[in-house]
Structures are given as C-alpha cells and as structure tokens.
C-alpha cells in the first residue's frame, strides 16, 4: 500500500474544513463543493474532492445512479470526483440547495448551516481537498463515494480528534492555519483510500496491479505525480535504482506496456478529460500534460484518437446536446 500513499502525496493536495451543519428532521439538501468554498484556504483548485464527517446522528447520502447509503455518527464520506449529491433524513423528501442555507461564521470562523423541522438532530462537518491537476488516473479508479468508519480500526481516535481540532481552529477564528488543516484533510483522504483498496479484491486495472508491486508502484507514483515531466525510461530506472533493462522488463510485465507508451497514454487520457470538462485552450492543455508545443501535442493526439484535439472537443460537445 506504500505505492498508493506515494501517489496520493504526489497529487499535492490542499484543503480544509469549511462548514459545520446542524440539521433536525425532516431535512433534505443537495450539495456540491463550489470553488468559492475553497478560496479562503487555497487558490481555486482545478479538481475538488469533497468530504463530510458525521459528528452526531445519521443521514442518507444519494448520488445519481446509486442506491441511498446510510451514514452514521463517526463515519466519513469522501466524494473523489465531487459529484453532486443529496443528504437527507429520509429518502422521500425534496432537496433544498445547501448553498442557499450557508451563513458566515462569527468573526471569520467556521461557516454554518442550521436547518430542519425540529426533530432528530444530525451534525456534519464538511471539507474539501483540491488539486491543480484537473484529471488523475488514480482518482478515476475510485468509486463515486468512499465511506470510512472512524470507529473501525486503530485510526479511529485520530480521525475523531483531527476533525474536532479542525473545527476548533476555524470556529475560534484561527483560519491562519490552512497548512495544518490541509494536512489533516489529506491524511483522512489517504486513510479512506488505503482502507478501500485493502478491502477490495485485485482489480482488473494496470494501475491497480502496478500499485501492488513495490518497484512499479514507485514508478507510478513518480509518473502520476509529475505527468508533465519529460520522463525517459532511463530517468525512471535511475530514480528506482534499477538498470534500464531490468526496470523496463518489470514495468512492461506488470503494466502490460512499456513505460514510455504508458506515459503517452496517461498524458492523452488527461488531455481528453480536460477537453471534455474544461474550457482551457489547446495550448494550455498541451502544456499541462507535458508537450513542448501545441503542434507536437496535436500530432500525438491525432495518432491516438484519429482526429486533432479541437475536432475531438467539438465532436464530444455535439454528442452532449
């Protein structure tokens, strides 16, 4: 699992806890972390991971296309792709947009929501993690929702105390400690990811297989942490302290393709995701994924997808209409 943690660390996440919510049944909200929620802590991230920690009571979580999930006190729910979701006291209620309910905290402290019909109480702390990379193959492996039970395992005490510490920091107006809060949030995400992969059978995925190999896992951490770096097989082998031939053979055997082919494919997959999900220019996307020029990027993209990136973007947009 060390390779998993190396990949998460390489994402260079920032974040924090920004909201405390107190609900009383019946209640139902729709929620999605917005860029403005992140601004007090970090420059606006290009990818957001949302999370909620239930400090009292219970609720239902619903993401489109999935069955409602019961979340109890002491459980953390993580949304790796920041999908819009519904939190509620019961499944038959109409949601209200949570952003219409948020009130600024006193003296610049933790923002608050107090909402509901006066029945059974539920309290939730909400936070985010942000990355400047808009797409990550590792995040794409994760489900829409991760649930971490803080009461289960040796980490229960520090999960609870970390959230309480973060809440006290912000509620006391000590928002000058974003680095501490970001590190707490990152540790919680890493723990949720570690438990998820530990609980899963071997996945039919080259990245998942590679993360289980100590040598290839280290290489994957380097690649995904610095996707724009002009890697060579020799560079990676040197970092791993293997000969070029031994490293290339092992990587190809575990992943199913040579290192340079894997890197090109990952760059172009990231580029295609940016083309779909952002309005970034072709030149910006080319730079983000490690191409020295837009011309070189266009050539590589066309080889992989059969059309230039601008035409691919137009075609995808037309299919969504």
C-alpha positions, 0 to 999 in steps of 0.5 A, spaced: 500 500 500 506 504 500 505 505 492 498 508 493 500 513 499 506 515 494 501 517 489 496 520 493 502 525 496 504 526 489 497 529 487 499 535 492 493 536 495 490 542 499 484 543 503 480 544 509 474 544 513 469 549 511 462 548 514 459 545 520 451 543 519 446 542 524 440 539 521 433 536 525 428 532 521 425 532 516 431 535 512 433 534 505 439 538 501 443 537 495 450 539 495 456 540 491 463 543 493 463 550 489 470 553 488 468 559 492 468 554 498 475 553 497 478 560 496 479 562 503 484 556 504 487 555 497 487 558 490 481 555 486 483 548 485 482 545 478 479 538 481 475 538 488 474 532 492 469 533 497 468 530 504 463 530 510 464 527 517 458 525 521 459 528 528 452 526 531 446 522 528 445 519 521 443 521 514 442 518 507 447 520 502 444 519 494 448 520 488 445 519 481 445 512 479 446 509 486 442 506 491 441 511 498 447 509 503 446 510 510 451 514 514 452 514 521 455 518 527 463 517 526 463 515 519 466 519 513 464 520 506 469 522 501 466 524 494 473 523 489 470 526 483 465 531 487 459 529 484 453 532 486 449 529 491 443 529 496 443 528 504 437 527 507 433 524 513 429 520 509 429 518 502 422 521 500 423 528 501 425 534 496 432 537 496 433 544 498 440 547 495 445 547 501 448 553 498 442 557 499 442 555 507 450 557 508 451 563 513 458 566 515 461 564 521 462 569 527 468 573 526 471 569 520 470 562 523 467 556 521 461 557 516 454 554 518 448 551 516 442 550 521 436 547 518 430 542 519 423 541 522 425 540 529 426 533 530 432 528 530 438 532 530 444 530 525 451 534 525 456 534 519 462 537 518 464 538 511 471 539 507 474 539 501 481 537 498 483 540 491 488 539 486 491 543 480 491 537 476 484 537 473 484 529 471 488 523 475 488 516 473 488 514 480 482 518 482 478 515 476 479 508 479 475 510 485 468 509 486 463 515 486 463 515 494 468 512 499 465 511 506 470 510 512 468 508 519 472 512 524 470 507 529 473 501 525 480 500 526 486 503 530 485 510 526 479 511 529 481 516 535 485 520 530 480 521 525 475 523 531 480 528 534 483 531 527 476 533 525 474 536 532 481 540 532 479 542 525 473 545 527 476 548 533 481 552 529 476 555 524 470 556 529 475 560 534 477 564 528 484 561 527 483 560 519 491 562 519 492 555 519 490 552 512 497 548 512 495 544 518 488 543 516 490 541 509 494 536 512 489 533 516 484 533 510 489 529 506 491 524 511 483 522 512 483 522 504 489 517 504 486 513 510 479 512 506 483 510 500 488 505 503 482 502 507 478 501 500 483 498 496 485 493 502 478 491 502 477 490 495 479 484 491 485 485 485 482 489 480 482 488 473 486 495 472 494 496 470 494 501 475 491 497 480 496 491 479 502 496 478 500 499 485 501 492 488 508 491 486 513 495 490 518 497 484 512 499 479 508 502 484 514 507 485 514 508 478 507 510 478 507 514 483 513 518 480 509 518 473 502 520 476 505 525 480 509 529 475 505 527 468 508 533 465 515 531 466 519 529 460 520 522 463 525 517 459 525 510 461 532 511 463 530 517 468 525 512 471 530 506 472 535 511 475 530 514 480 528 506 482 535 504 482 534 499 477 538 498 470 534 500 464 533 493 462 531 490 468 526 496 470 523 496 463 522 488 463 518 489 470 514 495 468 512 492 461 510 485 465 506 488 470 503 494 466 502 490 460 506 496 456 512 499 456 513 505 460 514 510 455 507 508 451 504 508 458 506 515 459 503 517 452 497 514 454 496 517 461 498 524 458 492 523 452 487 520 457 488 527 461 488 531 455 481 528 453 478 529 460 480 536 460 477 537 453 471 534 455 470 538 462 474 544 461 474 550 457 482 551 457 485 552 450 489 547 446 495 550 448 494 550 455 492 543 455 498 541 451 502 544 456 499 541 462 500 534 460 507 535 458 508 537 450 513 542 448 508 545 443 501 545 441 503 542 434 507 536 437 501 535 442 496 535 436 500 530 432 500 525 438 493 526 439 491 525 432 495 518 432 491 516 438 484 518 437 484 519 429 482 526 429 486 533 432 484 535 439 479 541 437 475 536 432 475 531 438 472 537 443 467 539 438 465 532 436 464 530 444 460 537 445 455 535 439 454 528 442 452 532 449 446 536 446 
